[in-house]
Amino acid sequence: MRNDIDDIDKMELLKQITTSQFMKVDLALYLNTHPSDKHAIKKYNYYVMLCKGLRETYEINYGMLTQHDSSNSSLWQWISEPWPWESDANFKIEREDI
C-alpha cells in the first residue's frame, strides 16, 4: 500500500481506503481477543491514521465519500457519485502474495 497519498487517481484511492478500512476492522477483531498485543495496537493505530488521511484526500479531490462522515462544506455531492451497484463504483482488489 502506498504512503504517498498526494497524487493518486480516484479508483486507486478508493482501493486504498477499502483495504485500510478492512485492516482496521480485522485488527480490531484481533485486539478484542489479544488486547495486550503491542505490535497489533501499533499496526491498528497506523491504519487508523492512514485511513483518515486517505479519506481526507479523497474528499478534498473528489467529494463526499459517505453522507454521514463528510466535512465537505462546499457542495452536497453525495448524489452525484455512482451508486455501489453501478459498475463505475466498483473495482477489483488484486491479491498480493505474502
C-alpha contacts under 8 A as a table, 3 or more apart, distances in Angstrom:
res1	aa1	res2	aa2	distance
1	M	16	Q	6.86
2	R	5	I	7.09
3	N	50	L	7.87
4	D	7	D	7.20
5	I	8	I	6.06
5	I	13	L	7.86
5	I	53	G	7.80
5	I	54	L	6.59
5	I	57	T	7.10
6	D	57	T	7.32
8	I	12	E	6.30
8	I	13	L	5.96
9	D	12	E	5.46
9	D	13	L	6.10
10	K	13	L	5.12
10	K	14	L	6.25
10	K	58	Y	7.37
10	K	62	Y	7.28
11	M	14	L	4.98
11	M	15	K	6.21
11	M	91	F	7.28
12	E	15	K	5.04
12	E	16	Q	6.28
13	L	16	Q	5.11
13	L	17	I	6.16
13	L	54	L	6.98
13	L	58	Y	6.84
14	L	17	I	5.03
14	L	18	T	6.09
14	L	58	Y	7.86
15	K	18	T	5.12
15	K	19	T	6.17
15	K	91	F	7.42
15	K	93	I	6.83
16	Q	19	T	5.19
16	Q	20	S	6.00
16	Q	54	L	7.45
17	I	20	S	5.24
17	I	21	Q	6.05
17	I	51	C	5.91
17	I	54	L	6.08
17	I	55	R	6.71
18	T	21	Q	5.21
18	T	22	F	6.16
19	T	22	F	5.01
19	T	23	M	6.21
20	S	23	M	5.03
20	S	24	K	6.28
20	S	47	Y	5.80
20	S	48	V	7.85
20	S	50	L	7.11
20	S	51	C	5.68
21	Q	24	K	5.06
21	Q	25	V	6.36
21	Q	47	Y	7.48
21	Q	48	V	7.96
21	Q	51	C	6.47
22	F	25	V	5.21
22	F	26	D	6.04
23	M	26	D	5.04
23	M	27	L	5.90
23	M	44	Y	7.57
23	M	47	Y	6.80
24	K	27	L	5.28
24	K	28	A	6.00
24	K	44	Y	5.80
24	K	47	Y	5.92
24	K	48	V	6.51
25	V	28	A	5.05
25	V	29	L	6.23
26	D	29	L	5.24
26	D	30	Y	6.35
27	L	30	Y	4.95
27	L	31	L	6.03
27	L	40	A	6.74
27	L	41	I	7.99
27	L	43	K	7.80
27	L	44	Y	5.91
28	A	31	L	4.99
28	A	32	N	6.27
28	A	44	Y	7.15
29	L	32	N	5.19
29	L	33	T	7.25
30	Y	33	T	5.67
30	Y	34	H	6.10
31	L	34	H	4.59
31	L	35	P	4.75
31	L	36	S	7.70
31	L	37	D	7.24
31	L	40	A	7.09
31	L	41	I	7.39
32	N	35	P	5.87
34	H	37	D	5.75
36	S	41	I	8.00
37	D	40	A	5.43
37	D	41	I	6.33
38	K	41	I	4.98
38	K	42	K	6.12
39	H	42	K	5.11
39	H	43	K	6.29
40	A	43	K	5.02
40	A	44	Y	6.00
41	I	44	Y	4.99
41	I	45	N	6.14
42	K	45	N	5.22
42	K	46	Y	6.23
43	K	46	Y	4.99
43	K	47	Y	6.33
44	Y	47	Y	5.25
44	Y	48	V	6.20
45	N	48	V	5.01
45	N	49	M	6.32
46	Y	49	M	5.36
46	Y	50	L	6.07
47	Y	50	L	4.85
47	Y	51	C	5.78
48	V	51	C	5.31
48	V	52	K	6.20
49	M	52	K	5.07
49	M	53	G	6.25
50	L	53	G	5.21
50	L	54	L	6.12
51	C	54	L	5.05
51	C	55	R	6.00
52	K	55	R	5.22
52	K	56	E	6.18
53	G	56	E	5.13
53	G	57	T	6.11
54	L	57	T	5.09
54	L	58	Y	6.11
55	R	58	Y	5.05
55	R	59	E	6.19
55	R	65	L	7.29
56	E	59	E	5.20
56	E	60	I	6.12
57	T	60	I	5.23
57	T	61	N	6.19
58	Y	61	N	5.29
58	Y	62	Y	5.50
58	Y	63	G	6.77
58	Y	64	M	7.82
58	Y	65	L	7.25
59	E	62	Y	5.31
59	E	63	G	4.34
59	E	64	M	5.20
59	E	65	L	6.29
59	E	70	S	7.61
59	E	72	N	6.90
60	I	63	G	6.16
60	I	72	N	7.65
63	G	72	N	7.12
63	G	77	Q	6.16
63	G	78	W	7.73
64	M	67	Q	6.70
64	M	70	S	5.76
64	M	72	N	6.59
64	M	76	W	7.61
64	M	77	Q	6.02
64	M	78	W	5.81
65	L	69	D	7.75
65	L	70	S	6.78
65	L	78	W	7.53
66	T	69	D	5.77
66	T	70	S	6.18
66	T	78	W	7.06
67	Q	70	S	6.12
67	Q	78	W	6.06
72	N	75	L	6.96
72	N	76	W	7.64
73	S	76	W	7.44
76	W	79	I	7.85
77	Q	80	S	5.38
77	Q	81	E	7.24
78	W	81	E	6.29
79	I	82	P	7.95
82	P	86	E	6.02
82	P	88	D	6.27
82	P	89	A	5.48
83	W	86	E	5.46
83	W	89	A	6.38
84	P	87	S	7.78
84	P	89	A	5.48
84	P	90	N	6.88
85	W	89	A	7.16
85	W	90	N	7.73
86	E	89	A	5.66
86	E	90	N	7.17
87	S	90	N	5.40
88	D	91	F	7.98
